[in-house]
Amino acid sequence: MVGIDDGEVLLNPLFTFQEEGELSGKITGRLKQVGHGLVYTDKLQMAGFQSTDLRRGGDSIDNQSKGEG
């Protein structure tokens, strides 16, 4: 959540789920980064994370390769 505007909650999504199909009756897909970075990083930086650490990551997270689903 990044704020409230006229009673509406404003969000900053980091990932979206992209469906790729179905396997054994379950939806399969990936979490894809949408390109937005973290907005509030003060506490993470105080905990020792560097700005570059907060932007690091892959393009997607595959739920099949992680054994989830």
N, C-alpha and C positions, 0 to 999 in steps of 0.2 A: 504494500500500500504506500502510495507516495503522497496522498493527501485527500482532501474532500473539497468538491466544488459544487456549490448550490445543493448540498445534501447528497451528492453522488460520490461514491468512493472511486478514487482514481488508482488504477493498478499499473504496475510496471512488470509485465510478464517477462520471465527469463527464458522460458521454454514453451513450445507448443507440441502437442502430440500429433504426429502425422501417421495416419492409418496406412498400412501397406497390404493388408489382406486379413485372412482368417485361417487359423490352424486349429484343428480339433475343437471347433466351436468357440474359439477365443479369438478376439481381435488382436492382430499383431501390428507392430509399428515401432516408431522411434520418437524420442524426445529430441526436437531440433531447437538449437539456440536461435532466438529471434533477433539477436544482435544488440539487445539492450544490456547495459551493464548494471551493476549494483548501484543503487542511489545513495544509501546510507552506509558508509564503510568505516566510520569513525571507530566503532568498537572493535572491528576486525583489525584495523591498523594498530590500535592500542594493544591487541593481543599478539602482535608480531607479524601479521601478514603485510606483505608489500603490495603496492598498487598493481604490479605485474602479476602477482599471485591471484588477485581477485579477477583478472581478465582471462586467466589461463583456462583451458578446457578444450575438449574436442568439439566437433561440429554437431555430434548427436550422440545419444545414448541408446543402444540397441537392447530392447528388453529380451530378445531371444538369446543374445550372446551372454547376458548376465544370468541366464538360467531362470528368469522370471517369466510369468505368463500363466 
